[in-house]
Amino acid sequence: MITLPRFVAAGLAAAAVFAATPALATQIPDGTVSPTNIFLPTVTLGGTNSFGVTNGLTFELAADGGFAGAAGLTGHINGSIQFSGVVGDTVNQNIADFFVFQDGASGTFNFSVSSVKTVQYTNTVGSKSFTLYLLGSTVDSVLGYEATPTSLTLQFNSTNNSAFTGSETLAVPPATPDVPEPATWAMSLLGFGAMGTMLRRRPRTSISFA
């Protein structure tokens, strides 16, 4: 009888194929996280621009979607990032666990940075502000979420040489920067101008009915 060996061989082959197939990753559902209060960061503007928070400054969270369980809990930003003073520039860097917050299940969501893009930058006497767009990923081993593409938008402002205030919004999927770059505005204006010129130059056609 050769039926049994063939049956066993087919079963072993199917098992091998199943074992070689990677398991589907479980990623964080869409959602956002932001602090419910303003924090005071350490900012350096000049030749080397940097932002940092030491000792893991803690704040309460507002959250929704895939992060809803973190609402009302606490989180912190800890570490330092480098960024360009030129709008549109991106500085690649690897910073693990830059933004960490509770998940409501005795675990934490951990956001790590891979790049920092400058989307707005003002550094004048008495007025300093900038907006940074951080790309990276967020994981939560307790809830079983693997690395999920995430963005963290940071905004900072200082007037009359006061201390910087800051806010941030973490988003899955990654949000797009809210502040248009100067190059984008310039291209838009050129496009509108060209359209207006073309419309003015179009020959006028008159229609008469017999």
C-alpha positions in Angstrom: 0.0 0.0 0.0 1.5 3.4 -1.0 -1.5 5.6 -0.2 -0.5 6.3 3.4 3.1 7.3 2.6 1.8 9.7 -0.1 -0.8 11.1 2.3 1.8 11.6 5.0 4.2 13.3 2.5 1.5 15.6 1.3 0.6 16.6 4.8 4.3 17.2 5.6 4.6 19.4 2.5 1.5 21.4 3.4 2.8 21.9 7.0 6.2 23.1 5.6 4.5 25.7 3.4 2.3 26.9 6.3 5.3 27.2 8.6 7.2 29.2 5.9 4.3 31.7 5.5 5.0 34.7 7.8 2.2 35.6 10.3 0.3 38.7 9.5 1.5 41.7 11.7 -1.0 43.2 14.1 -0.7 46.9 13.8 -2.2 49.8 15.8 -5.6 50.9 14.4 -6.0 54.5 13.3 -5.9 57.1 16.1 -4.3 60.1 17.6 -2.7 61.1 21.0 -1.9 64.6 22.4 -1.2 66.1 25.8 -3.9 67.9 27.7 -1.4 70.4 29.0 1.5 72.4 27.7 5.0 71.4 28.5 8.2 73.5 28.6 11.0 72.0 26.4 14.7 72.9 26.3 15.4 74.5 22.9 18.6 75.5 21.2 18.4 77.6 18.0 21.5 78.6 16.0 24.3 76.7 14.3 22.9 73.4 15.7 19.2 73.3 16.3 18.0 70.9 18.9 15.0 70.2 21.1 15.1 68.2 24.3 13.2 67.1 27.4 15.2 65.7 30.3 13.9 63.5 33.1 10.9 62.4 31.1 8.5 65.3 31.7 5.1 63.8 32.4 1.7 65.0 31.2 -1.9 63.7 30.8 -3.2 62.5 27.5 -6.1 63.0 25.2 -6.5 60.0 22.9 -8.9 58.4 20.4 -9.2 55.5 17.9 -6.6 52.8 18.4 -5.1 54.8 21.4 -8.5 55.4 23.1 -7.4 53.3 26.1 -4.7 55.9 26.9 -7.1 58.8 27.3 -6.7 60.3 30.8 -3.5 58.5 31.5 0.0 59.8 31.4 2.9 59.9 29.0 6.3 61.5 28.6 8.8 62.7 26.1 12.4 62.0 26.9 15.6 62.7 24.9 16.9 65.2 22.4 16.5 65.5 18.6 18.3 67.5 16.0 16.6 69.5 13.3 17.4 71.9 10.5 16.7 75.6 10.4 15.8 75.3 6.7 12.1 74.6 5.9 11.8 71.4 4.0 15.0 69.8 5.3 14.9 66.3 6.8 17.5 65.1 9.4 17.6 61.3 9.7 18.3 60.0 13.2 17.4 56.9 15.3 16.0 57.7 18.7 14.3 54.8 20.6 11.3 55.4 22.9 11.2 59.1 22.4 7.5 59.3 23.3 6.2 56.8 25.7 2.7 56.6 27.2 0.4 54.3 29.2 -2.0 52.0 27.3 -4.5 51.3 30.1 -3.5 47.6 30.1 -0.4 47.8 32.3 1.8 48.4 29.3 3.0 51.3 27.2 3.0 52.6 23.7 6.5 53.4 22.6 7.2 55.8 19.7 10.7 55.8 18.2 12.0 58.4 15.8 13.6 57.8 12.4 13.6 61.3 10.8 12.8 64.9 11.6 11.5 67.3 9.0 11.3 71.1 9.5 7.9 72.4 8.2 8.0 75.9 9.8 10.8 77.9 11.2 11.0 81.5 12.6 14.0 82.8 14.5 13.8 86.6 14.9 14.3 89.0 17.8 11.4 88.5 20.2 9.6 85.9 18.1 10.7 82.3 17.7 8.6 79.4 16.6 9.0 76.2 14.7 7.1 73.1 13.7 8.7 69.7 13.3 7.4 66.5 11.6 8.8 63.3 13.1 8.4 60.0 11.3 8.9 56.7 13.1 7.0 53.8 14.5 5.0 52.8 17.6 4.9 49.4 19.3 3.0 48.0 22.3 4.2 44.5 23.3 1.5 44.1 26.0 -1.4 44.7 23.6 0.4 42.7 20.9 0.9 45.6 18.4 4.0 45.4 16.2 5.9 48.3 14.8 3.3 50.6 13.2 4.2 53.7 11.0 3.5 56.8 13.0 4.1 60.6 12.9 4.7 63.0 15.7 4.1 66.7 15.0 5.8 69.1 17.4 5.1 72.8 17.6 7.0 75.3 19.7 6.6 79.0 20.3 8.3 81.8 22.2 7.3 85.5 22.2 9.1 88.4 23.9 12.0 86.1 24.7 9.8 84.0 27.0 10.4 80.3 27.7 9.3 78.0 24.9 5.9 76.3 25.1 5.3 73.2 23.1 2.6 70.8 22.0 2.5 67.6 20.1 0.2 65.2 18.2 1.0 61.6 17.5 -1.0 60.0 14.7 -1.5 56.6 13.1 -1.5 56.6 10.1 1.2 59.3 9.8 -0.4 62.7 9.4 0.7 65.1 6.7 2.4 68.4 7.8 -0.2 71.1 8.3 2.1 74.0 7.4 2.8 74.5 3.6 6.4 74.9 2.7 7.5 78.1 1.0 8.3 76.2 -2.2 4.8 74.8 -2.2 3.3 78.2 -1.9 5.6 79.6 -4.6 4.6 76.8 -7.0 0.9 77.3 -6.3 1.1 81.0 -6.9 3.0 80.5 -10.2 0.4 78.0 -11.2 -2.5 80.3 -10.5 -0.7 83.1 -12.3 -0.1 81.0 -15.4 -3.8 79.9 -15.4 -4.9 83.6 -15.2 -2.6 84.5 -18.1 -3.9 81.7 -20.3 -7.5 82.7 -19.6 -6.8 86.3 -20.5 -5.1 85.3 -23.8 -7.9 83.0 -24.9 -9.6 84.4 -28.1 -13.2 85.4 -27.5 -15.7 83.5 -29.6 -19.0 85.1 -30.6 -22.0 83.1 -31.4 -24.9 84.4 -33.5 -28.2 82.8 -34.3 -29.9 83.3 -37.7 
